[in-house]
Amino acid sequence: MDSFKAKDYHLYLERDFRLRWLRPDHLSEKLKKYIGLKDFLIQNEGYSVEGRDINSVRWGNGAVKILAWTQMHGNESTATMAIIDLMNFLAASDHYKEHRDMLRSKVQITIVPVLNPDGAEAFTRRNALNIDPNRDALAQQTPEMQTLLKVVKELEPDWCFNLHDQRNIFSAGDTDKTATISFLAASADVPKTLTKTRKLSMSLIGEMYKAISEMLPGHVGRYTDEYYHRALGEYFHKNDIPCILMESGAYRNDPARDMARKANFLGLIKAFEIIAKGEVKPEGINTYQAIPENSTNMLDLVVKDCELKLNGHSVKFDIGLLYEEKPNFETKELDRYYLLNDLGDLQYQFGIDEVQGGLLTSPYDNLKIGSPANFTITLKNNTTLQFKNGLQQ
């Protein structure tokens, strides 16, 4: 039986499902085609603070149980789209039939897409109580966390996948390459003990890393493993359930995060295949430990070598900008604009986009850190680079 080939991903891509602001209704519409479909079970598992459904999708009848969830943070939608692509693969009837039959007989996959539907509706990280569900693993006061842990108790999963998005600031190591995918096998205690469970997660991540790196060389990183008492990955590892944290990030000329979406699909397919074959070995941690640790080297845009004439002096500096995304409830679209993040010597930071600057011709007082970009620069060819209220003109 051949492994899945990355070149075939396009066969399962849900092409009209490409949303940074992915709300519960968008997901419900996509799940309709799986209701009543052979091998798929869709059911309600609980309700959010505002009474929205939290549903699960189940596929396969194997002995090894896998649980994955997306949009624990409501504004992190990349993995949710990848999950629909994955379901398209599992529902298909094509030349991967043998691969599918093997998975079906060996594993049972349960997915909770959009765990935080209120946050998804409002495009916020937190839930409707303004609590971060990923810091509620101990207190368990949010209905979203209560629902997930109810599923855990009933399912008794052998493996968990905690799927998130990350900010554009992360680079894979101390480089100019965006961390398009980042991994973490969270610590189970403050000393960061390499428990057997944690080693299993590390080993599986190492195999996922190999598969993803073939399509994204240099763009995969890992997070530092400080112990967070209230976080979910730590909770699972403390309770001897291997849990893989996978975070989707930026890639140049890819505002919709299509590359990270594809990487999620390929990484999960590889992980499920390895789990089904029983090939995860707790001693195989070297690849994980060699994954470059994330740095915060990236900005969305760097305007290089700007010049300011001030009191008879010429001052040279760079301007660093980061995107802000806010939901517009009238247009039902995201408003996206630049915030001024930093000024000065930014030679050790890198822009996902970079442009050459020139002479600042707007008042220097317009350059306010943390505010929408409002400035004009005259370039060497006498054209202008202008930003107004965060938008490039």
N, C-alpha and C positions, 0 to 999 in steps of 0.2 A: 504494500500500500504506500503510495507516494504521499509526502507531506504537501500541504497547501502551497501553491505557487503565488508569490506576490503579484505576478503579472495578471492574475485572474481576479484581482480585487474588484475591478470595474464591473464585473458581472453581477455583483451583489450590492453595489453602491446605490443607495436611495437618492436619486439625483435631485428630486424636488424637496428634499429635507435638508436644508442648509441654513441654519438659524443660530445666530449668536444669542438672541433672546428667544429661547425655546420654552414656551409656556405649556401648561398641562393640557390644554385643548389640542395643541399641535401633536403631542404624544398620543392622546386618545384617538385622534384621527388615524394615525399610523398603525395603532394596535388593532384597529377594527378588522383588518384583513387576516389576522391570526386567530380571531375568536372562532372557536369551533373547528379550527384546522387540526388535522391529525398530528399527534405528538406534542401539541402546544396546549397548555392550561394557563389561562389568565384569570386571576382572581383578586378580590379586594383583600388587603391585609390590615388596613386601618385607615385613619383619617388624620389630616393635618389640623393645626390650630384653627384654621378657618373652615374646616369641614370638607376639604378636598380629598378625593380618593388617593390612597397610596396603594398601588397595585403591584402584583408580581407576575412574572412570566416564567413558566416552568417547561423544560424540554428534556427528554431523555429518561431512561429508566435504569441506569446503572447504579452500582453500589456506592461509588464515590460521589459525594455530594459537594457541589460547587455553588457558592453564593457570591453574586456581584451586585453592586448598586452604583447609581449615578446621581448627580445633582443633589448630593447632600448639601452642597452650597448651591443655591438656586440659580446663580449666574454663571455656572460652569457646565456648559452644554455639550462639549465636544464628544465626550464618551457616550452620551445618550444617542447621538446620531450614529456613532460607530456600533452601538448595540443593535440598532435597527438594521444596519448593514449585516451584522452577524446573524440576526434572525432570518434575514433573506437567504443567507448561506444555509442555515440549518433547515429551512423550508424548501429548498430547491431540490430538483431531481435532475442530476446531470452527471458528469464524469467523476465527481467526487462522492458518488454513492457509497463506495466502500469505506471511505474516510468517515462519512456521516454515520454509517451503520456501526462502525467501530465505536465512535463517540457515544452514540445512542445506547449501546449495550454496556458501556463501561462507566459512564458518568451521568449524573442528573444535574442539570444546570438550572439554577433559579436566579432570576434577575429582578431587582427592584429598581426600575428606571424612574427617575425624578422622585427621590426620597423626600425632598423638601418642596412640594408643589406651591406652597405660598411664596417661598423665596423665588421660585421660578417665575411665578406670575408677576412679581414685583421687580424682578431682576436684581435681587439682593443676595448676598452671601448667607445672611441669617434668616431665621424663620419669622413668623408673624409676631412672636414675642420678643423679637430682636435678640434671640439667643443663637449662638453658633452651635448647631447640632454636633459638630465635631469636637466640642469641648463639653459634651453632656454625657460622656460614656460612663462616668461614675454616678453622678446625681440622677440621671435618667428621668428628667422632669419634662422633657419635650415629648409630645405625642409622636413625633417623627422618630426619635431615638427609641421610644418604647415600642413602636411598630417594628423597627428593624430588629431589635433584640428579641421580640416575640417570634419573628421568623427564624432567628438563630436558634432559639430554644426548641422550636418545633422541628426544624430541619436537621439540626446538629451537623453543620457543614464540616467537611474535611479541609476545605480551602475557601478563602474569602478574597475578593478583589474590590478594593476601595478606590473608585475612579473619580478623579478631580481634574480641574484646570488650574494653571498657575499663571502668575503675572508675567508680562513680557520682559521683566528685568533680568531674568535668569539666563546665564550662559553655561554651557557644558564645560566645566573646568574653567581655568583662567585663560579663556580664549575669546575670539570674536564670533563664536558660533552660538546661536541660540540653543537653549535647552528645549527642544521641541517635544521631547518626552523625558520625564524624570521619574525615578523609582525611589522607593524606600522600603526596607525591611525594618520596621520600627523596633526600638529597644523594649524589652520586657521589664526593665528595672533601671534605676539610676546608674548603676555601674556599667550598663550596656552589655550585660552578659550574653555571650553567644550560646543561647539555649538551643536545644535540638530543633524546636519549633522555628525559631528565628533563622537557623541555618537552612531549614527546608525552604523558607521564603527566599532567602538569599540565593539558594541554588536555582530555584525556578526563575527568579528575576534574571539570573545570569543567562539562562537559555532564551528568555524573552529579549534580552538585550542583544544577543547575537542575531536573532531574527530581524529585529528592528534596525540594527546598525547596518545591515546590508542595504537598506533603502535610505537611511539617514546617517551616513558615516560622520562621526564627530558631533552629532546633535543630540546625544543621549547622555544624561547626567544622573546623579543621585543626590539626595538630600543628606545633610548631616543627621546623626541619629541621637540627638539629645532626647532624653525621656520627658514626655509630657504626661502627667498623671491623668489628665481628663480626656485624652485623645483616644480615638477609636482603635487605631492600629496597635497602640500599646495595650489597650484592653484585650484585644484578641490574642496577642502574643503572650500576655500574662496568663490567659486562660487556655494556652496550648493549642490555639487554632492558627495555622499559618495564614498570614494576611499580607497581600501585596498592595502597596500604595503605588498608583500610577497616575501621573499628572501630565496633562496636555499643555503644551506651550506654543510659542510663536515660531514662525519660520519666515524668511524674507519673501516679500510679495505674496503673502498668504494670510490676509486678514480674517478669513473664515476658518482658519486652522484646518484646512483640508489634509495637510500632511500629517498632523497629529491624529486626526480622525483615522486615516489609513493605518498609522502606526498602532493605534489602539486595536483595530481589527486584527492586524497581523500578529500582534503580541498576544492577544487573547486566544486566537486560533492555535498558536504554538503552545501556549500554556495548557490549554485543554487537551491537546494531543499528547503532551508529555505526561500530564496527570493520568490520562486514560491508559497509557502504556505502562504506568508505574515506574517511570524512569527518573523521578526526582530523588537525588541522593543528598543527605544532609552534609556530606563532606565536600560537595562541589561549590564552595563559596568563593574561590579565587577570582572567578570572572566578575562576580558582584563587587568584590573589594577593589577591583581594578577600574571600575566605572568612574570616570572623573567626577569629583564632587562639584556641585553647583556653585557658581559665583554670581554676584550681582553686577555683572559688567555691562548689561545691555540697557539701551534707551531706545525708544521708538524712532526718534530722529535726533541727529546731532548736526548742528550747523557749525562747521569748522572755520577757524581763523577769521572771526569777526573782529572789527576794529571800531573803537570809539574815540572820537576827538573830544577831549575834556580839559578845559583850563590850560590849553597850550600843550597838553600831553596826548600821546597816542597810546591807547591801551588795547592789547590783543587778548581775546578770550574766545571760548567755545560756548555754544548754547545747547543745552540738553532738554529735550521735550519728551513727555510721556502722554499716551492717549488716556482720556477718560471716556467711559461709556455710560450713558444715562438713558433710562427708558423714557420715551415720549408717549404718554398714554393717549394723546390725540391722534398721532400718526400711526401708533402701534409699531414704531420702529425705534432703533437705538440712535440717539444723538451722539456723535463721536467727535471729540475735539481734543486739541493739544493743551496740556498744562505745562507751564515752565517748571522744569524739575531742578535744573542746576545751571550755574554760570561759572566760567573760569577755565582752568586747565583740565580738560577732559580727555587727555591723550590716552589714558588707560581705561577709558570706557568706550563702548562701541555702539553705533547706531544700527538698528535694523535697517534704517535708511540713513544715509549721510549725504549732505550737500556742502559745497564750498561756499563760505560766507563772503562778506565784504564790509562796507562801511555802514554802521548803524546810523540811520537818518531819522529815526523817530526818537522822542525823548527817552533818556535812559531810565527815567522813573517808571516807564511802562513795563520794565523787566522786573516783575514781582514773582518771586518764587512761590509756587503753589497756585498761581492764578492762571486763567486762560491766556494763551500767548497773544500778545498785542505789540507787534513791532514791525518795522520795515528796514530792510537792508538793501543797499544799492550794491549790486554785484559788479565785478570788474568789466563786464560787457555792457554796463549801464542799464541792464534790466533790474527789476526789483524782486525781492522775495518778501512777501507781505503776509502777516497773520493778523486777523481781526477776530476777537472773541473766541480764540482757539481754532479758528478755521483758516486754512491756507487760501489766500485769495487768487 
